[in-house]
Amino acid sequence: MEDFLRGLRAHGSADLNALLATLNDGSLVRESLDYWKGRGWITVAPDTPLIALSGPNFDPRLTLRRFVGAEPPEIEPPEEAVEVGEPDDEDS
């Protein structure tokens, strides 16, 4: 995946056949292509369907993590501070 993204950044194209060989799973490649095409990051070359071209929304600053669909980790809000002290009279 990193080589594929590197090719898009450097040349505006990348080899889909190499991607298929790397992933070794046709359904995963189709799912990835749908994801990337849906975001406008790539298009498939009309005259050579084994070549991906950078799409209209492709940004060379796109991170590998985002490219492969990994969402940024959720940041949980800090827990409310709990005061520790004398028990309430009601608890007695």
C-alpha positions in Angstrom: 0.0 0.0 0.0 2.8 2.4 0.8 4.4 1.8 -2.6 1.1 2.3 -4.3 0.5 5.6 -2.5 4.1 6.6 -3.2 3.6 6.0 -6.9 0.5 8.2 -6.9 2.4 11.0 -5.1 5.5 10.8 -7.3 4.0 10.0 -10.8 0.3 10.5 -10.5 -0.2 6.8 -11.3 0.3 3.4 -9.6 0.2 -0.2 -10.7 -3.0 -2.0 -9.7 -1.6 -5.4 -10.7 1.2 -5.0 -8.1 -1.4 -4.0 -5.6 -3.4 -7.2 -6.4 -0.2 -9.3 -6.1 0.6 -7.7 -2.7 -2.9 -8.0 -1.2 -3.5 -11.4 -2.8 -7.3 -10.9 -2.4 -9.4 -9.7 -5.3 -12.4 -8.7 -3.1 -10.1 -6.6 -0.8 -8.7 -4.9 -3.9 -12.2 -4.1 -5.2 -13.2 -2.8 -1.8 -10.1 -0.6 -1.6 -10.7 0.7 -5.2 -14.3 1.6 -4.4 -13.2 3.4 -1.2 -10.5 5.4 -3.1 -12.7 6.1 -6.1 -15.6 7.2 -3.8 -13.4 9.8 -2.3 -12.0 11.0 -5.6 -8.5 10.0 -4.7 -8.0 7.7 -7.8 -9.5 6.9 -11.1 -8.8 3.9 -13.2 -7.0 4.6 -16.5 -9.6 4.1 -19.2 -7.2 2.6 -21.7 -5.2 0.5 -19.2 -7.4 -0.8 -16.4 -4.3 -2.0 -14.5 -3.2 1.6 -13.9 -4.6 3.9 -11.2 -4.4 7.6 -11.8 -4.6 10.2 -9.1 -8.1 11.5 -8.9 -9.5 15.1 -8.7 -9.5 15.0 -4.9 -6.0 13.4 -4.5 -3.8 15.3 -2.1 -0.1 14.4 -2.0 -0.2 15.0 1.7 -2.6 12.2 2.2 -1.3 9.9 4.9 -1.0 6.1 4.5 -3.2 5.7 7.6 -6.0 7.7 6.1 -5.5 6.2 2.6 -6.1 2.7 4.0 -9.2 3.8 5.8 -7.9 3.8 9.4 -9.7 6.5 11.3 -7.8 8.6 13.7 -7.9 7.3 17.2 -10.7 8.6 19.2 -9.7 10.9 22.0 -11.7 10.3 25.1 -12.5 13.3 27.2 -10.8 13.3 30.6 -12.8 11.8 33.4 -14.4 14.2 35.8 -12.3 14.7 38.9 -13.7 12.7 41.8 -13.3 14.3 45.2 -12.3 11.9 47.8 -13.3 12.9 51.3 -15.6 12.1 54.2 -18.6 9.9 53.4 -21.9 11.6 53.3 -24.1 11.3 56.3 -26.8 9.8 54.1 -24.5 6.8 53.4 -24.3 5.9 57.1 
